[in-house]
Amino acid sequence: MGVWMGQSPELARADGDTATGPGPIATRAEFGARLTGLRDRERLSINAVAGRTGIPRSTVADWCRAHRLPHAGQHTQFESMLRVLGVEDTGPWLTALARIRAGTPRPEPGAPYPGLASFRMADAEWFFGRAELTRQAVARCHDALSSPDRPAVLVVVGPSGAGKSSLIHAGLCPELTGSGFACVSLTPGATPLRRLDDHLAAAQGRPVVVVDQLEELFTECADPRERERFLDRLVALADGPVEDRTLVVLGLRVDFYARAAAHRSLARALERSQLVVGALTRDELVDAVVEPARRAGFSVDEDLLAMVLNDFVPSGAVTGLHDAGALPLLSHALRETWRRARRQRMRAADYLAAGGIDGAIAQTAEEVHDGLDAAARDVARQVFLRLVRVDGDGDGDGPVTRHEARLSELTGIGGRDVVALFVAARLLTAKADTVEITHEALVVAWPRVRSWISGAREQLRLHAQVRQAARYWIDSGHDGAALLRGGRLAALRVLLEDSAPSLELSADERAFLLAGIAAERHSEVDRRRRDRRRHQLSAGVIALVVVVVGAIVVAVQTRAAADRVERLARSGDIAGKAERLREHSPELAAQLGLVAYRVDPTVEARSVLLDATAQPLATRQVDERRPADLVVPVGDLLAVATENGGVLLRDRSGASPPVTVVAEGGEAVTAIAASGTRLAVVTERGALRLWDLRDPATVPPPVELSTRAVDVSALAFAPDGRTLAAGGDRQGEPGTVTLWPLTGPAREPVRLTGPTMGVTDVAFAPDGATLVAASRDRRVYRYRLAGSGAPVALPPLAGPDGQVHAVAYAPDGRTVAGGVAADHAVYLWDVTDPRGPRLVAKLDQPKSWVNAVRYSPDGRRIVAASGDGKLWVWDAGTHRVLGTFAHPVAVESVDHVDGRTMVTVAGDGVVRTWTMDGPVYTDTLDAVFTVAFTGSGDTLLAVPNLHDNRLHLLDAASQARLSRVRTLTHSGRFDGLSATGVFSPDGRYLAAGARYGGLYVWDLAASPPVEIGAAQVAQDGLTWLDHHPTRPLLVASAGNDAAVVVDLSDPRRPRSLARLDDTDARLNEARFSPDGSLLVTADAEGGVRLYRVDDPSRPSLAGTVTVDSAMSPVFDPRGRLLAVGSGDGRVHLWDVSDPSRPRAVGQPLDGPVSDVWQIAFHPDGTRLAAASTDESVYVWDVADPAEPRPFAVLRATTDSVRSVSFAPTGDTLVAGAGDGSVRRWITDPDAAARWICATVGTPITPTEWTRLLPDLPYTPPCG
């Protein structure tokens, strides 16, 4: 084995084999370079590594490019990647990784959850659920350090308990340490400047100053001048030349935001570099619960996880999110659950024993309190009252915050032993000479301490003033100038005179007040002397007025700046809520995005607003007085059974008042069904009634079919409307199906048996000859009904491991679908042979029970309502997931209104109407690398990669809808298509590239379109096509071959005119300029070449530019500006007015953290969009190319974005993604607002508003 040059054999052995080991790497950059070297050695692309390991591509790219290091929770993934790269011994790599991080591992196995305490740097391996926010924090830190026009300050803002401290210390600091920084962490306390000096003096390396709990500056530091000097000092550290500045990270409670923003220099940082810490998404919560336990060797039972998530995100919550400040409560409950766990297994019983999220803290605190005697309990009250502060300006009603008390102060009231007991329970935290409440969540969750505070708020406020002033007096060496005077002394001396105080004064505090009283008496003589001189000061008053007026002007300007900063913060906070809410309640998220934009049109707010237009939105019907339980379409209306026992008729939009069919307040409705204009309803007491609703304005009396249809769970009409089936589900009894004849002479209903447990759903075959019944006994029962004889039982459908809750027939009668509870799946059986049914598929993507299942009327789609809060949609032929429709809680039912529209009811009692053809098209089988509009913009071309092998023509005439017109297939002469295509300018012809250099041409004027030409124009697969703006010419990029100019004068016989093979590098794209005079090519090695094409048969090289890994070159509409997207995640701008002398314009456009795959200009040239493999579309305002500004970052996609195009009108933007989806955004915020308000139906309600935006008056954006 060889040895690295200059390295000892011992070190070589420690760092692994020289070919595959890490070597003596010591920095993040060396780490990334070494990984890239291994990848090059194995000749594997980032995509290939991601594909072989299952690691997200962006993560692999980040590691190889040294954007970040694998954290402790990713070691398994990292080792799998190393093995793919040929590394057999991964140990040296993990050792090197730890060396680079320079982090201290936990010395011994400990609790995987910190309880009320926040995570520290040493806890990084246990810190899960904030990976994305950590990435954002790191990126903003590096951005702040490299931006010379503002201080290098990052302000992490959020409510108490949101996880700010944990994010900073266990997320951000380990990442910064891995980049060569050293985090110096402090809290301000009463003497912030001294603390800062002490910590900086002890710092080693390049420090990052972390000031956590910045709110202490306003609650603990009594001297306003020291506060100002402290903030000035921090800003000074962060300002100056880029190479000399110090990164400053501040953690700030959001309710102290305005006070921090009043500092002018700090306001700049708040305005431009803040990170809002809000609620975790549901998936992040699962990681935060499960992964620490798993890392500690414990399992988490599924029922425990479900219980925790249900408690933390209540099923009835409108938002689908938890309180952003509730994380400490969760952590403490999990810690107590872990303490009770046995055999490495955390169970629901342990969680319940701990008291759950709501009770765990109170239970722990009460256990400690109950163990104290009467005297110690009074001391405990004194201790806790000294550890809180009531902020406010005199009314005592301000927020309650933690206060760090000196241990000597608590010892002085006999509190040492009491403190020790609460510290042992982790409810208090003791430092060298101070004590504090571990987290403010204790104040909220423990009723006893809340009552203590409530009874002593005024004394707390007064005592806080005495405590601060006394501490300052003691620290100043009993300086007489620090004593209280006048009215303030008079107000506080009442604490000396209180015979039964809620708070006992310490000896130091008592001495301080007595010294102030004595000094007040001695100063009386001096005061009289000053009175005699007062008349001498009148002249000075005039001068003072001038100074005061000037100060007022400055104050007004400062207030205006503070107001602006506060608006930015509020807008950012609301935008963050909207983005998190989008996964569960897209309609509410869209409205919150609009609110955020109207508060302040920031980039974040604009992005969230526009993203709302690129996902399915339902039209909601919310009636909080009469929440919906069941819904079925009846003619053009919806019949809604309410939770209050009523049945209403509503129009689909909800705009008209409902018509009452059954008045509320009676028996609960257990099942409902419709056929044409007939409606059947059964109640819990067995009343089965039938209405004819041909005239909804006049509801006639119903026909009573039965008064004994008790425990009916499901109803279904036969296709001919002549029979009604009812499934019986009586607890503890076998299931039944009863058939009621609805026409002809009166006959007794027919009773079908077979199920050993209750029947949950029934459905008829399309021809009415067969009936299926889903049962709790895990089977689907079948009955042949044809003929005049009695129904005949057919072999049941078996296979599920859980109760079957739903059943549906395919419109062709060949397949039956069953929705299963415990399996979280939809089962499909082929029933073509009635006597030999076959299980053909199990669709198991849902994460919870399947409550309802339906086929679309044309049979192309299967939809399922799931308890995971999603409506799932599959392709009935390929069984591929086409999409999901998000709900805030479990989806209870679904039905088709027509071929394009579905209606659902979820556990929140809201009726939602969905359009299948929305802004997302998913009916492809591979990544979409080309999206292109016709000149009119009415038709969109989407070309997926090889596995799809079709051209998709979509109807794009509607601003917010994409629907398939047709797909085109080819003759097969050149094997598969190569993911590129282009329309002719007049829209008559369509050309598409193929493998091995083939080119196909279709005539779109024919009906249907017909392939009219095919020719081989290059030697390698075509990767890009562009059409000349005025002439019948194409330019084709041929990968590893050349760029080829193709003559399409005769579209039936395409022929090559010229080859541009000036490079051996792989060509990515080639495009014509808007006037057709120039042609640009871009290759993988960074070569960007400009050609003159006055004679297309002899293009001549005009000029070149170099861009690292050039991916996509595009001219602006005037042809003077060239933008080039690159593999380094940036977009470069060049002035090509003189193509022989291209000139760089401004700085490259930053933002993407991965490859910029394709770019596009807005038709007016003022905006530029970039499709990035980091799953985003970035849009910049380039009206002034020298000073481009971010316009929006669109993140509605869920996979890498591979193609992008503006519509010819510029009002929409379309992008194709790696998951095969094509998504459309409205690009104008005002138009987006109009579309949202026209779509969402019932606006956000006052109840929803209060839950989401409790600090703002109710002003619905779509009201």
Sequence and secondary structure as in RCSB ss.txt:
>XXXX:A:sequence
MGVWMGQSPELARADGDTATGPGPIATRAEFGARLTGLRDRERLSINAVAGRTGIPRSTVADWCRAHRLPHAGQH
TQFESMLRVLGVEDTGPWLTALARIRAGTPRPEPGAPYPGLASFRMADAEWFFGRAELTRQAVARCHDALSSPDR
PAVLVVVGPSGAGKSSLIHAGLCPELTGSGFACVSLTPGATPLRRLDDHLAAAQGRPVVVVDQLEELFTECADPR
ERERFLDRLVALADGPVEDRTLVVLGLRVDFYARAAAHRSLARALERSQLVVGALTRDELVDAVVEPARRAGFSV
DEDLLAMVLNDFVPSGAVTGLHDAGALPLLSHALRETWRRARRQRMRAADYLAAGGIDGAIAQTAEEVHDGLDAA
ARDVARQVFLRLVRVDGDGDGDGPVTRHEARLSELTGIGGRDVVALFVAARLLTAKADTVEITHEALVVAWPRVR
SWISGAREQLRLHAQVRQAARYWIDSGHDGAALLRGGRLAALRVLLEDSAPSLELSADERAFLLAGIAAERHSEV
DRRRRDRRRHQLSAGVIALVVVVVGAIVVAVQTRAAADRVERLARSGDIAGKAERLREHSPELAAQLGLVAYRVD
PTVEARSVLLDATAQPLATRQVDERRPADLVVPVGDLLAVATENGGVLLRDRSGASPPVTVVAEGGEAVTAIAAS
GTRLAVVTERGALRLWDLRDPATVPPPVELSTRAVDVSALAFAPDGRTLAAGGDRQGEPGTVTLWPLTGPAREPV
RLTGPTMGVTDVAFAPDGATLVAASRDRRVYRYRLAGSGAPVALPPLAGPDGQVHAVAYAPDGRTVAGGVAADHA
VYLWDVTDPRGPRLVAKLDQPKSWVNAVRYSPDGRRIVAASGDGKLWVWDAGTHRVLGTFAHPVAVESVDHVDGR
TMVTVAGDGVVRTWTMDGPVYTDTLDAVFTVAFTGSGDTLLAVPNLHDNRLHLLDAASQARLSRVRTLTHSGRFD
GLSATGVFSPDGRYLAAGARYGGLYVWDLAASPPVEIGAAQVAQDGLTWLDHHPTRPLLVASAGNDAAVVVDLSD
PRRPRSLARLDDTDARLNEARFSPDGSLLVTADAEGGVRLYRVDDPSRPSLAGTVTVDSAMSPVFDPRGRLLAVG
SGDGRVHLWDVSDPSRPRAVGQPLDGPVSDVWQIAFHPDGTRLAAASTDESVYVWDVADPAEPRPFAVLRATTDS
VRSVSFAPTGDTLVAGAGDGSVRRWITDPDAAARWICATVGTPITPTEWTRLLPDLPYTPPCG
>XXXX:A:secstr
    TT  HHHHHHT  TTTS  S  SHHHHHHHHHHHHHHHT  HHHHHHHH   HHHHHHHHTTS    GGGH
HHHHHHHHHTT S  HHHHHHHHHHHT    SS   SS TTS   GGGGGG  S HHHHHHHHHHHHHHHT TTS
 SEEEEEE TTSSHHHIIIIIIHHHHHTTTEEEEEE   S HHHHHHHHHHT  SEEEEEE  TTHHHHT   HH
HHHHHHHHHHHHH S TTT  EEEEEEEGGGHHHHHTSHHHHHHHHHSEEE     HHHHHHHHHHHHHHTT EE
 HHHHHHHHHHHS TT SSSS  TT HHHHHHHHHHHHHH BTTEE HHHHHHHTHHHHHHHHHHHHHHHTS HH
HHHHHHHHHHHTEEE  SSSS S EEE  EEHHHHHTTT HHHHHHHHHTTSEEE SSEEEES THHHHH HHHH
HHHHTTHHHHHHHHHHHHHHHHHHHTTS GGGS  HHHHHHHTHHHH SS SS   HHHHHHHHHHHHHHHHTHH
HHHHHHHTGGGGHHHHHHHHHHHHHHHHHHHHHHHHHHHHHHHHHHHHHHHHHHHHTTT HHHHHHHHHHHHHH 
  HHHHHHHHHGGGS   EEE  TTS EEEEEEETTEEEEEETTS EEEEETTS S  EEEE TTSS EEEEEEE
TTEEEEEETT  EEEEE SSTTS    EEEES  TTEEEEEE TTSSEEEEEE  TTS  EEEEEE SSS    E
EE   SS EEEEEE TTSSEEEEEETTS EEEEE  SSS  EEEEEE   SS EEEEEE TTSSEEEEEETTTTE
EEEEE SSTTS EEEEEE   SS EEEEEE TTSSEEEEEETTSEEEEEETTT  EEEEEE SS EEEEEESSSS
EEEEEETT  EEEEESSSSEE   SS EEEEEE TTSSEEEEEE TTT  EEEEE  STT  EEEEEE    TTS
SEEEEEEE TTSSEEEEEEGGGEEEEEETTSSS EEEEEEE  SS   EEEE SSSSEEEEE TTS EEEEE SS
TTS EEEEEE   SS EEEEEE TTSSEEEEEETTSEEEEEE SSTTS EEEEEEE TTEEEEEE TTSSEEEEE
ETTS EEEEE SSTTS EE SS B   SS EEEEEE TTSSEEEEEETTTEEEEEE SSTTS EEEEEE   SS 
EEEEEE TTSSEEEEEETTS EEEEE  HHHHHHHHHHHSBS   HHHHHHH TTS    TT 
